[in-house]
Amino acid sequence: MKPDSPLLKILACPLDKGPLILDESRSALYNPRLRRHYPIVDGIPQLLPSSGVSAGISDSATSGPDSGISDSATSAPDSGISGSAAPGPDSGA
């Protein structure tokens, strides 16, 4: 895909529906708002939400199954417990 491609003007991020920027060095479309890259394979942008790769802490960081960088902000399940227990009236405190 070329930077002046008319297709680039109509493509949108599948998650936030905003515009994407061509990142020729990574052969991907980039969403700076969500910091996600969508790969371009054989000239075809892969714009499924699951195809997006998080840019991680820095743009030079790689993410993937072996990188230790998670694409999900909710990687741990919610236990339903919040805060700490306060001492009760019979605790002697």
N, C-alpha and C positions, 0 to 999 in steps of 0.2 A: 504494500500500500504506500502511496506517495503522499507527502504532506499537503499537496494541493488537490487531493482526490475529492470530488464532489460527495462521495460516500461518507467521508469523514465529517462533513457538515450535518448529516442527518443521523449518524449513529449516536446512541445515548447509552449511558450506564444502565444495566438492567436493575440495579438496586435503587438509585436515587433519580434516575431518568435525566440526569444532567449531562452536559457535553463531556466528551473525552478528548484527550490530547495524544497525538501520536508520539510514541517513544521509540524512535528508530534504533537506538542502541540496544534495546531489549526486544525488538520486534513485537511490540505490544501497544495496546491502547491504555492510557493511564487516566485514572480519576483522582485528581489532587484532593478533592474534598474527603473521600473515603480512603485515600492512599492505597488504591488497589490497581493492579495491572491485569489486563485481559490479553492473553496471548493471540498473536496472529499466526495461524498455521497454514502454510501454502497459500498465503494471500487472503485467507478468510478469517475475519475476527471471530474469536470464540467468546460470545457475549452471554453465556449462561451464567447465572449467579454463582454456580459452583465452579466455574472456570476461573473466576477472579482469584488473584494471589495477593495477599496483604503485603504492603511494602515493608512492614515491620518497623523497627525503631529508626533505622536510617535507610535511605534509598539504596545503599550499597549492600544491605543485608539481604540474604536470600531466605525465602521461606518455602517450606515444603514439609513432607512427612518426616524427614530426618533432621530438620534444622532446629527443632525445639521452639519455633515460633508458631503460635496458634492463630488460626484465622477467626476464631470465635472469642468474643469477649466473655462469654458465659461458659467457660470450659469446665467449671466445677458445678455440680448440682447444688441447688439451694437446699440447705438442711432445714430451713424454717425456724432456726434458732437465731435470735438477734440480740446483741448486747450481752452484758454479763448479769448474773443473778445478784440481786440486792439482798443483804441479810434480812431475815424476817424478824418479827417482834420478839420471838423467843430465842434468838441467837445470842443474847447477852451483849450485843455490841452497843 
